[in-house]
Amino acid sequence: MRPTSLAFALVCGLAGCGSGCHGERRQPIDPPHPTRPDDAAVAVAAADAGPGPGAPRDAAVALAPRYLDAPAGSFDALFTGLAAIERGDPGARVLWLFFGDSHTAGDSMTSRLRITLQGKFGDAGRGLVAAGKPPSRYYYQRDVRYGASGKWKVAVGGHKTDPEPYGLAGIRVYGDRKGAELWVETCSECQAGTRVAQFEILYYAAPDHGILRYRVDDRPWQQLKTRTNAIEPPHPARQVIPVADGPHKLTLQHGGSGMLDLFGVVLERMRPGVIVDSLGVVGRRLGSLRSWDWSVIGEQLASRDPRLVVLQYGTNEADDPDLDLEAMARYFDETILRIHAAAPTASVLVLGPPDMAMREAGKQCDRMKPIDSRGAHRRPGGRVTAAPIPQDPAAPIIPECEWHTPHVLAEIISVQHAAALRNRAAFFDTLAAMGGPEHMHQWVTAEPRVAYKDHVHLSDIGYQRWADALSAAVLAEYATWRQRQSLPPTPLEPPPPPAQPSDAALPGAP
C-alpha cells in the first residue's frame, strides 16, 4: 500500500437499527489502520482548503488514497486497459463493473465515477441498465432515460417470492401481455450517457417463450424470436443492434406467443474509453450474489468483459444478527473465484462499507415521550428515570438512544481486507479513510444534509465525495504503475465540480 499526499473530504451517513441491537455493538472501535503522524497534517490541509461548494464546513473529513491496499499485480488488468486507451489503441475499452447493495444501486457514487473517468479517458458508453423501467420500488439509474407501458412484472434477486434467474444486474423484467412496451434512451441533459453506437438486448431464451419486437427511434419494427426448440435447454442470449453514434431510443414491445424474460439493455459507443456498470440491489449482501444462478451471471459477465469488478458490500451484513464471519470469508473466496473464471482479464476490488450507526433501543427512541405525566423521563420499554430530564432540545440523549458505529463493522472490514489479500485483489477501506467510526450523526444533521436520517444512505454530496476519493486513490496507483512500466506520466486531473445539495430519493432512503 503506497502512501500519497492526496486528500479528499468525504461526508457520509449513519445506519439506523431497529429493536434488538446488542449493547456491546455500541462500543467505540478503533480504525482498522493505525493513524500515522502525517494524518493530522493531511486533515489540516483538507480543512484549510475547505469543503467544496454546497458542503458544510463542519462536515469535512480528510480522506487519503493511502487507504487503498493494492498488492503487486492486483490492478495489472485494469491499468493495462487504461494505458491502451491513452495510447489510442482502437477498441481499447475499459469497463468498471460494480456489484453491491443500495450504496451502488442508487447510482450516485457510480455516476460520479462515470463522469470523472470518462472525462479523463473517454466515453465508451453508458453501460448495462435494466430493460426499461421495472415495476420495482427501488430501481433508480442515472445518465440514462427509461420507461414502460402496459403490464410487466419484475423478479429482484433476493426476494423470496421472485424466481431465478436474475441475471448479471440482479433484476429480470418479464411479462406475457402482447403490446406492452419498455424503452431505454440516451440522456441529452446528462453529463454522461448522451450518445450510443450499439444497443445490446440481454434476454432469456426458452421453449415456452414468445416474440420480442424492437425498434430504434422511429424506424421500422424488427422481430426477434426468443423461443427455442423443445430439446434446447433455456439459456441467456443477446441481440446486438448497431446504430450511428449519437442520441437514440430503443423501444421493446411484447409481440405475443409466450413469455418474455429481459435481463437488461447495454448502451455502448464502440470507441476507446471507460464504461461504469452500476449493478447494485437494495438490501443485499455478498452471500446473495454468491447464491444466484451463475450459469447465467457468469455467461453475461464474460460477455461484458470487464477490466475491473468491484464488490461493494458490508452495510447489510452489519445489521444481520445471525452474521457468520467465517461464512462471509468463504463467500468472498468463492465469488472472486467465479469472477476470475468468467472474466479472467479483470482485476477485482473489494470496496469496504462507509461508516454507519445504530441505537441500542432502536426505533423505540423515535416513539419515546420525553416527559411522562409525573414529570419523570420515560426510557424505552417503559422504564422511568429517577429524575426528570428537561425538554430542552440541547439536553443530552439517554445512552440507549445515542447513535454509535456497530462494533461488528470493524470485524466485517477485517474479513473483507483479509479476503482481498488472500485472493490477490485490491481493497479500499472506506471507514478508515473517513477517519474511523463515530463520525456520522453530525453529518445527518448538517446543512445541507449529506446523509439521510436513517443513518445509512448518503445524499449526492456524500456519495460523490466517496467516488472522488476512490477514483483519486486508483488513479494515483495507476500513475505509480505507469512509472514502473517506464511509461510517460499522465496528469492527475481534479474531479468535476462538486454536486449541489439534492433531496432526490435514493434506493432504500426514507
VEXDREN-2710 file (C-alpha; in Angstrom, 1 decimal):
% VEXDREN-2710
k/r/px/py/pz
1/MET/0.0/0.0/0.0
2/ARG/1.6/3.3/-1.1
3/PRO/1.1/6.5/0.9
4/THR/0.4/9.6/-1.1
5/SER/-0.3/13.2/-0.2
6/LEU/-3.7/13.4/-1.9
7/ALA/-6.7/14.1/0.4
8/PHE/-10.3/14.4/-0.2
9/ALA/-13.2/15.4/2.0
10/LEU/-15.8/12.7/2.4
11/VAL/-19.1/13.2/4.1
12/CYS/-21.1/10.1/4.9
13/GLY/-24.1/8.8/6.7
14/LEU/-25.0/6.6/9.6
15/ALA/-27.0/3.5/9.9
16/GLY/-30.3/3.1/11.8
17/CYS/-31.1/0.0/13.8
18/GLY/-34.4/-1.5/14.7
19/SER/-35.1/-3.0/18.1
20/GLY/-32.9/-5.8/19.2
21/CYS/-29.5/-4.3/18.7
22/HIS/-26.9/-5.6/21.1
23/GLY/-25.5/-3.3/23.7
24/GLU/-21.9/-4.4/23.0
25/ARG/-22.2/-3.1/19.5
26/ARG/-22.4/0.5/20.8
27/GLN/-18.8/0.5/22.0
28/PRO/-16.5/2.8/20.0
29/ILE/-14.0/0.9/17.9
30/ASP/-10.5/1.8/16.7
31/PRO/-9.9/2.3/13.0
32/PRO/-8.6/-0.8/11.3
33/HIS/-5.5/1.0/10.2
34/PRO/-3.2/2.8/12.7
35/THR/-3.1/6.6/12.4
36/ARG/0.3/7.9/11.3
37/PRO/1.9/11.2/12.3
38/ASP/1.1/12.8/9.0
39/ASP/-2.6/12.1/9.3
40/ALA/-3.1/15.3/11.3
41/ALA/-1.3/17.3/8.6
42/VAL/-3.5/15.8/5.9
43/ALA/-6.6/16.7/7.9
44/VAL/-5.4/20.3/8.5
45/ALA/-4.5/20.7/4.8
46/ALA/-8.0/19.5/3.8
47/ALA/-9.7/21.8/6.3
48/ASP/-7.6/24.8/5.1
49/ALA/-8.6/24.0/1.6
50/GLY/-12.2/24.0/2.7
51/PRO/-15.1/21.7/1.5
52/GLY/-16.5/22.1/-2.0
53/PRO/-19.5/24.2/-2.9
54/GLY/-22.6/23.1/-1.1
55/ALA/-20.8/21.2/1.6
56/PRO/-20.9/22.2/5.3
57/ARG/-17.5/23.3/6.6
58/ASP/-18.1/21.3/9.9
59/ALA/-18.6/18.2/7.9
60/ALA/-15.2/18.0/6.2
61/VAL/-13.2/14.8/6.8
62/ALA/-9.7/14.1/5.4
63/LEU/-9.8/11.2/3.0
64/ALA/-6.4/10.0/1.7
65/PRO/-5.7/7.4/-1.1
66/ARG/-3.3/5.6/1.2
67/TYR/-6.3/3.5/2.3
68/LEU/-6.2/1.7/-1.0
69/ASP/-4.3/-1.6/-0.4
70/ALA/-3.3/-2.9/-3.8
71/PRO/-1.0/-6.0/-3.8
72/ALA/1.5/-6.2/-6.6
73/GLY/-0.2/-7.2/-9.8
74/SER/-3.7/-6.8/-8.5
75/PHE/-4.5/-3.9/-10.8
76/ASP/-2.5/-5.0/-13.8
77/ALA/-5.5/-5.9/-15.9
78/LEU/-7.2/-2.6/-15.2
79/PHE/-4.1/-0.5/-15.7
80/THR/-3.1/-2.3/-18.9
81/GLY/-6.5/-1.4/-20.3
82/LEU/-6.2/2.3/-19.2
83/ALA/-2.8/2.5/-20.8
84/ALA/-4.2/1.1/-24.1
85/ILE/-6.8/3.9/-24.1
86/GLU/-4.1/6.5/-23.6
87/ARG/-2.1/5.1/-26.4
88/GLY/-5.1/5.4/-28.6
89/ASP/-5.4/1.7/-29.4
90/PRO/-8.6/1.1/-31.4
91/GLY/-11.2/-0.8/-29.4
92/ALA/-9.4/-0.1/-26.0
93/ARG/-12.5/-0.3/-23.8
94/VAL/-12.3/-0.5/-20.0
95/LEU/-15.4/-1.5/-18.1
96/TRP/-15.7/-0.9/-14.3
97/LEU/-18.4/-3.2/-13.1
98/PHE/-19.9/-2.7/-9.6
99/PHE/-21.8/-5.4/-7.7
100/GLY/-23.2/-4.1/-4.4
101/ASP/-26.0/-3.0/-2.2
102/SER/-28.1/0.2/-2.0
103/HIS/-24.9/2.3/-2.0
104/THR/-24.3/1.1/-5.5
105/ALA/-28.0/0.7/-6.5
106/GLY/-28.7/4.5/-6.3
107/ASP/-26.0/5.1/-9.0
108/SER/-24.9/8.3/-7.3
109/MET/-21.4/7.2/-6.5
110/THR/-21.1/5.3/-9.7
111/SER/-22.4/8.1/-11.8
112/ARG/-19.8/10.4/-10.3
113/LEU/-17.1/7.8/-11.2
114/ARG/-18.6/7.5/-14.7
115/ILE/-18.3/11.2/-15.3
116/THR/-14.9/11.5/-13.8
117/LEU/-13.3/8.6/-15.6
118/GLN/-14.9/9.3/-19.0
119/GLY/-13.7/12.9/-18.7
120/LYS/-10.1/11.6/-18.4
121/PHE/-10.1/8.5/-20.6
122/GLY/-13.0/9.0/-23.0
123/ASP/-16.7/8.0/-23.2
124/ALA/-17.2/4.4/-24.3
125/GLY/-20.9/4.3/-23.4
126/ARG/-23.4/4.2/-20.6
127/GLY/-23.3/0.5/-20.0
128/LEU/-25.8/-2.0/-18.7
129/VAL/-29.2/-1.0/-17.3
130/ALA/-32.5/-2.8/-16.8
131/ALA/-34.9/-3.2/-19.7
132/GLY/-37.0/0.0/-19.4
133/LYS/-38.5/0.9/-16.0
134/PRO/-39.0/-2.2/-13.9
135/PRO/-42.1/-2.2/-11.7
136/SER/-39.8/-2.1/-8.6
137/ARG/-39.9/0.5/-5.8
138/TYR/-36.1/0.8/-5.6
139/TYR/-34.8/0.9/-9.2
140/TYR/-33.1/4.1/-10.0
141/GLN/-30.3/4.7/-12.6
142/ARG/-28.6/7.9/-13.7
143/ASP/-27.2/9.1/-17.1
144/VAL/-30.0/7.3/-19.0
145/ARG/-33.7/7.7/-19.6
146/TYR/-36.1/4.8/-19.4
147/GLY/-39.8/4.0/-19.1
148/ALA/-42.5/1.4/-19.6
149/SER/-46.2/1.0/-20.6
150/GLY/-48.5/-2.0/-20.3
151/LYS/-48.3/-4.9/-17.9
152/TRP/-44.8/-6.1/-16.8
153/LYS/-43.5/-7.9/-13.7
154/VAL/-40.1/-7.9/-12.1
155/ALA/-38.0/-10.5/-10.3
156/VAL/-35.4/-9.0/-8.0
157/GLY/-32.5/-11.0/-6.7
158/GLY/-33.0/-11.9/-3.0
159/HIS/-36.8/-11.5/-2.9
160/LYS/-38.0/-14.9/-1.6
161/THR/-41.1/-15.0/-3.9
162/ASP/-39.2/-14.0/-7.0
163/PRO/-37.9/-16.9/-9.0
164/GLU/-34.5/-17.3/-10.7
165/PRO/-32.8/-16.4/-12.9
166/TYR/-32.0/-12.7/-12.1
167/GLY/-29.1/-12.2/-14.4
168/LEU/-26.0/-10.0/-14.0
169/ALA/-27.9/-6.9/-12.8
170/GLY/-29.8/-8.9/-10.2
171/ILE/-33.1/-8.0/-11.9
172/ARG/-35.3/-9.5/-14.6
173/VAL/-38.3/-7.9/-16.2
174/TYR/-40.8/-10.3/-17.6
175/GLY/-44.4/-10.5/-19.0
176/ASP/-46.8/-12.2/-21.3
177/ARG/-49.0/-9.3/-22.4
178/LYS/-48.9/-8.6/-26.1
179/GLY/-48.3/-4.9/-26.9
180/ALA/-46.7/-4.0/-23.6
181/GLU/-43.6/-1.8/-24.1
182/LEU/-40.3/-0.9/-22.5
183/TRP/-37.8/1.7/-23.6
184/VAL/-34.3/3.0/-22.9
185/GLU/-32.9/6.2/-24.3
186/THR/-29.7/8.3/-24.2
187/CYS/-29.9/11.3/-21.9
188/SER/-29.2/14.6/-23.7
189/GLU/-29.2/16.7/-20.5
190/CYS/-26.9/14.4/-18.5
191/GLN/-23.1/14.7/-18.1
192/ALA/-22.7/11.1/-19.3
193/GLY/-24.8/8.7/-21.4
194/THR/-25.5/11.2/-24.1
195/ARG/-24.7/9.0/-27.1
196/VAL/-24.8/5.4/-28.2
197/ALA/-23.4/3.4/-31.2
198/GLN/-24.6/0.0/-30.2
199/PHE/-27.6/-1.4/-28.2
200/GLU/-27.5/-4.9/-26.9
201/ILE/-30.6/-6.7/-25.5
202/LEU/-29.9/-9.4/-22.9
203/TYR/-32.8/-11.9/-22.7
204/TYR/-33.6/-15.4/-21.8
205/ALA/-34.4/-18.0/-24.5
206/ALA/-36.7/-20.9/-23.6
207/PRO/-39.1/-23.4/-25.3
208/ASP/-42.3/-21.6/-24.0
209/HIS/-41.1/-18.0/-24.8
210/GLY/-42.5/-15.6/-27.3
211/ILE/-41.7/-12.8/-29.7
212/LEU/-39.8/-9.6/-28.9
213/ARG/-40.3/-6.7/-31.2
214/TYR/-37.8/-3.8/-31.1
215/ARG/-37.0/-0.6/-33.0
216/VAL/-34.6/2.2/-32.8
217/ASP/-36.1/5.7/-32.8
218/ASP/-39.0/5.8/-35.3
219/ARG/-37.5/3.1/-37.6
220/PRO/-39.5/0.0/-38.7
221/TRP/-40.1/-2.7/-36.1
222/GLN/-37.7/-5.7/-36.1
223/GLN/-38.7/-9.1/-34.7
224/LEU/-36.7/-11.5/-32.5
225/LYS/-37.9/-15.0/-31.6
226/THR/-36.9/-15.9/-28.0
227/ARG/-38.4/-19.4/-28.2
228/THR/-36.0/-22.4/-28.5
229/ASN/-36.8/-25.8/-29.8
230/ALA/-38.2/-28.3/-27.4
231/ILE/-34.9/-30.1/-26.8
232/GLU/-32.8/-27.0/-26.3
233/PRO/-32.5/-26.0/-22.6
234/PRO/-33.3/-22.5/-21.5
235/HIS/-30.3/-20.1/-21.7
236/PRO/-29.2/-16.5/-21.7
237/ALA/-28.9/-14.8/-25.1
238/ARG/-28.3/-11.4/-26.6
239/GLN/-29.2/-9.4/-29.6
240/VAL/-26.7/-6.7/-30.9
241/ILE/-28.2/-3.6/-32.6
242/PRO/-25.6/-1.3/-34.2
243/VAL/-26.6/2.3/-34.8
244/ALA/-24.9/5.5/-35.9
245/ASP/-23.1/7.1/-32.9
246/GLY/-25.5/9.7/-31.4
247/PRO/-28.6/10.1/-29.3
248/HIS/-31.1/7.2/-29.8
249/LYS/-34.1/5.5/-28.2
250/LEU/-34.6/1.7/-28.2
251/THR/-38.2/0.5/-27.7
252/LEU/-39.0/-3.1/-26.9
253/GLN/-42.5/-4.5/-27.4
254/HIS/-44.1/-7.8/-26.5
255/GLY/-45.0/-9.5/-29.8
256/GLY/-47.1/-12.3/-28.3
257/SER/-46.8/-16.1/-28.4
258/GLY/-45.5/-16.6/-24.9
259/MET/-43.4/-15.2/-22.0
260/LEU/-40.6/-12.7/-22.4
261/ASP/-37.7/-12.5/-19.9
262/LEU/-35.4/-9.5/-20.2
263/PHE/-32.3/-9.0/-18.2
264/GLY/-31.3/-5.6/-19.5
265/VAL/-30.1/-3.4/-22.2
266/VAL/-26.5/-2.3/-22.9
267/LEU/-25.6/1.1/-24.4
268/GLU/-22.0/1.4/-25.8
269/ARG/-20.2/3.6/-28.2
270/MET/-17.6/1.2/-29.8
271/ARG/-14.8/3.6/-29.2
272/PRO/-11.9/3.9/-26.7
273/GLY/-12.9/4.9/-23.3
274/VAL/-14.4/3.9/-19.9
275/ILE/-17.8/2.4/-19.0
276/VAL/-19.2/2.1/-15.5
277/ASP/-21.9/-0.5/-14.8
278/SER/-23.8/0.0/-11.6
279/LEU/-25.4/-3.3/-10.6
280/GLY/-26.4/-2.9/-7.0
281/VAL/-29.5/-4.4/-5.5
282/VAL/-31.0/-2.8/-2.4
283/GLY/-30.7/-4.7/0.9
284/ARG/-28.4/-7.4/-0.5
285/ARG/-25.3/-9.0/0.9
286/LEU/-22.3/-10.7/-0.8
287/GLY/-24.0/-14.0/0.1
288/SER/-26.9/-13.0/-2.1
289/LEU/-24.8/-12.6/-5.2
290/ARG/-22.9/-15.8/-4.4
291/SER/-26.2/-17.8/-4.2
292/TRP/-27.7/-16.7/-7.5
293/ASP/-27.6/-18.7/-10.7
294/TRP/-24.0/-18.3/-12.0
295/SER/-24.7/-20.2/-15.2
296/VAL/-26.5/-17.0/-16.3
297/ILE/-24.4/-14.4/-14.3
298/GLY/-21.1/-16.0/-15.4
299/GLU/-22.0/-16.0/-19.1
300/GLN/-23.2/-12.4/-19.0
301/LEU/-20.2/-11.3/-17.0
302/ALA/-17.9/-12.9/-19.7
303/SER/-19.9/-11.1/-22.4
304/ARG/-19.5/-7.8/-20.6
305/ASP/-15.7/-8.4/-20.4
306/PRO/-14.8/-6.0/-17.6
307/ARG/-11.3/-4.8/-16.6
308/LEU/-12.4/-4.2/-13.0
309/VAL/-15.0/-5.9/-10.9
310/VAL/-15.9/-4.2/-7.6
311/LEU/-17.6/-6.0/-4.7
312/GLN/-19.2/-3.3/-2.6
313/TYR/-20.9/-4.9/0.4
314/GLY/-20.8/-4.8/4.2
315/THR/-23.5/-2.5/5.4
316/ASN/-26.4/-5.0/5.4
317/GLU/-24.1/-7.7/6.9
318/ALA/-23.6/-5.3/9.9
319/ASP/-27.3/-5.3/10.6
320/ASP/-27.6/-9.1/10.4
321/PRO/-27.9/-10.6/13.9
322/ASP/-27.0/-14.1/12.5
323/LEU/-23.9/-12.9/10.7
324/ASP/-21.3/-15.7/10.3
325/LEU/-18.0/-14.1/9.6
326/GLU/-16.3/-17.4/8.6
327/ALA/-19.0/-18.0/6.1
328/MET/-18.6/-14.5/4.7
329/ALA/-14.9/-15.1/4.3
330/ARG/-15.7/-18.2/2.2
331/TYR/-18.2/-16.3/0.2
332/PHE/-15.5/-13.8/-0.9
333/ASP/-13.2/-16.7/-1.9
334/GLU/-15.9/-18.4/-3.9
335/THR/-17.2/-15.2/-5.5
336/ILE/-13.8/-13.9/-6.5
337/LEU/-13.0/-17.4/-7.9
338/ARG/-16.2/-17.3/-10.0
339/ILE/-15.4/-13.8/-11.2
340/HIS/-11.9/-14.8/-12.4
341/ALA/-13.4/-17.9/-14.1
342/ALA/-15.9/-15.8/-16.1
343/ALA/-13.6/-12.7/-16.6
344/PRO/-10.0/-13.8/-16.5
345/THR/-8.8/-10.4/-17.7
346/ALA/-10.4/-8.5/-14.9
347/SER/-8.9/-7.0/-11.7
348/VAL/-11.0/-7.3/-8.5
349/LEU/-11.5/-4.6/-5.9
350/VAL/-13.2/-5.2/-2.6
351/LEU/-14.8/-1.8/-1.6
352/GLY/-15.3/-1.6/2.2
353/PRO/-18.5/0.0/3.6
354/PRO/-18.8/3.6/4.8
355/ASP/-19.5/4.4/8.5
356/MET/-22.9/3.7/9.9
357/ALA/-24.6/3.9/13.3
358/MET/-27.1/2.1/15.4
359/ARG/-29.0/2.8/18.6
360/GLU/-29.3/0.2/21.4
361/ALA/-33.0/0.9/21.8
362/GLY/-33.6/1.2/18.0
363/LYS/-36.8/2.7/16.8
364/GLN/-38.3/2.8/20.3
365/CYS/-36.3/6.0/20.7
366/ASP/-38.4/7.7/18.0
367/ARG/-41.6/6.8/19.9
368/MET/-40.4/7.7/23.3
369/LYS/-42.1/10.6/25.2
370/PRO/-39.6/12.9/26.7
371/ILE/-41.6/13.6/29.9
372/ASP/-44.3/11.4/31.4
373/SER/-47.3/12.7/33.3
374/ARG/-45.5/12.6/36.6
375/GLY/-42.6/14.7/35.3
376/ALA/-40.2/11.7/35.0
377/HIS/-38.3/10.8/31.8
378/ARG/-39.6/7.6/30.3
379/ARG/-36.9/5.3/28.9
380/PRO/-37.6/2.8/26.1
381/GLY/-39.5/-0.2/27.3
382/GLY/-41.5/1.8/29.9
383/ARG/-38.7/2.2/32.4
384/VAL/-38.7/5.6/34.1
385/THR/-35.7/7.5/35.3
386/ALA/-35.5/8.7/39.0
387/ALA/-35.2/12.3/37.9
388/PRO/-36.9/14.2/35.1
389/ILE/-34.8/15.4/32.1
390/PRO/-35.7/18.9/30.7
391/GLN/-37.3/19.1/27.3
392/ASP/-34.5/21.4/26.1
393/PRO/-33.5/20.2/22.6
394/ALA/-29.9/20.6/23.6
395/ALA/-30.3/18.3/26.6
396/PRO/-28.2/15.1/26.5
397/ILE/-29.8/12.0/24.9
398/ILE/-30.1/8.9/27.2
399/PRO/-27.4/6.3/26.4
400/GLU/-29.8/3.8/24.9
401/CYS/-30.7/6.3/22.2
402/GLU/-27.3/7.6/21.2
403/TRP/-26.0/6.7/17.7
404/HIS/-22.9/4.6/17.6
405/THR/-20.9/2.7/15.0
406/PRO/-21.7/-1.0/15.5
407/HIS/-18.6/-2.9/16.7
408/VAL/-19.2/-5.6/14.2
409/LEU/-18.4/-3.2/11.3
410/ALA/-14.7/-3.4/12.1
411/GLU/-14.8/-7.2/12.1
412/ILE/-16.6/-7.2/8.7
413/ILE/-13.9/-4.8/7.3
414/SER/-11.2/-7.0/8.6
415/VAL/-12.7/-10.1/7.0
416/GLN/-13.0/-8.2/3.7
417/HIS/-9.5/-6.9/3.8
418/ALA/-8.1/-10.4/4.5
419/ALA/-10.2/-11.9/1.8
420/ALA/-8.9/-9.4/-0.7
421/LEU/-5.3/-10.0/0.1
422/ARG/-5.8/-13.8/0.2
423/ASN/-7.2/-13.6/-3.4
424/ARG/-4.7/-11.0/-4.7
425/ALA/-7.4/-8.4/-5.0
426/ALA/-7.2/-4.8/-4.1
427/PHE/-9.1/-3.4/-1.0
428/PHE/-10.3/0.2/-0.3
429/ASP/-11.0/0.8/3.4
430/THR/-13.7/3.5/3.3
431/LEU/-14.4/3.6/7.0
432/ALA/-10.7/4.1/7.9
433/ALA/-10.3/6.7/5.2
434/MET/-13.2/8.6/6.6
435/GLY/-11.4/8.9/9.9
436/GLY/-12.8/5.8/11.6
437/PRO/-16.1/5.3/13.4
438/GLU/-18.3/7.6/15.5
439/HIS/-18.4/10.5/13.0
440/MET/-21.7/10.1/11.2
441/HIS/-24.5/11.7/13.2
442/GLN/-23.2/15.2/12.8
443/TRP/-23.5/14.7/9.0
444/VAL/-27.1/13.6/9.2
445/THR/-27.9/16.9/10.9
446/ALA/-25.6/19.0/8.8
447/GLU/-26.9/21.7/6.5
448/PRO/-27.0/21.0/3.7
449/ARG/-27.6/17.4/4.7
450/VAL/-25.1/14.9/3.4
451/ALA/-26.8/11.7/4.7
452/TYR/-30.4/10.6/5.3
453/LYS/-32.0/10.3/8.7
454/ASP/-31.8/6.5/8.6
455/HIS/-28.1/6.9/9.2
456/VAL/-27.3/4.6/6.3
457/HIS/-27.8/6.3/3.0
458/LEU/-25.9/9.3/1.8
459/SER/-27.0/12.3/-0.2
460/ASP/-25.4/13.1/-3.5
461/ILE/-22.7/15.2/-1.8
462/GLY/-21.6/12.3/0.4
463/TYR/-21.7/9.6/-2.4
464/GLN/-19.9/11.8/-4.8
465/ARG/-17.1/12.5/-2.4
466/TRP/-16.8/8.8/-1.7
467/ALA/-16.4/8.4/-5.5
468/ASP/-13.8/11.2/-5.7
469/ALA/-11.7/9.5/-3.0
470/LEU/-11.9/6.1/-4.7
471/SER/-11.0/7.5/-8.2
472/ALA/-8.2/9.6/-6.8
473/ALA/-6.7/6.5/-5.0
474/VAL/-6.9/4.3/-8.0
475/LEU/-5.5/6.9/-10.4
476/ALA/-2.7/7.6/-8.0
477/GLU/-1.8/3.9/-8.0
478/TYR/-2.1/4.0/-11.8
479/ALA/0.4/6.8/-12.0
480/THR/2.9/4.7/-10.0
481/TRP/2.2/1.7/-12.2
482/ARG/3.0/3.8/-15.3
483/GLN/6.2/4.9/-13.8
484/ARG/7.2/1.3/-13.1
485/GLN/6.4/0.4/-16.7
486/SER/8.6/3.3/-17.9
487/LEU/5.6/4.9/-19.5
488/PRO/5.3/8.7/-19.7
489/PRO/3.3/10.2/-16.8
490/THR/-0.2/11.4/-17.2
491/PRO/-1.6/14.3/-15.2
492/LEU/-3.8/13.7/-12.1
493/GLU/-6.7/15.8/-13.1
494/PRO/-9.1/17.2/-10.4
495/PRO/-12.6/15.7/-10.3
496/PRO/-15.6/17.5/-11.8
497/PRO/-17.2/20.3/-9.7
498/PRO/-19.0/19.0/-6.5
499/ALA/-22.7/18.2/-6.7
500/GLN/-25.2/20.7/-5.4
501/PRO/-27.4/19.7/-2.5
502/SER/-30.2/17.5/-3.6
503/ASP/-33.3/16.0/-1.9
504/ALA/-33.6/13.3/-4.6
505/ALA/-34.6/10.0/-3.0
506/LEU/-32.2/7.1/-3.3
507/PRO/-33.0/3.4/-3.1
508/GLY/-33.7/2.5/0.5
509/ALA/-33.8/6.1/1.7
510/PRO/-36.8/7.2/3.6
END
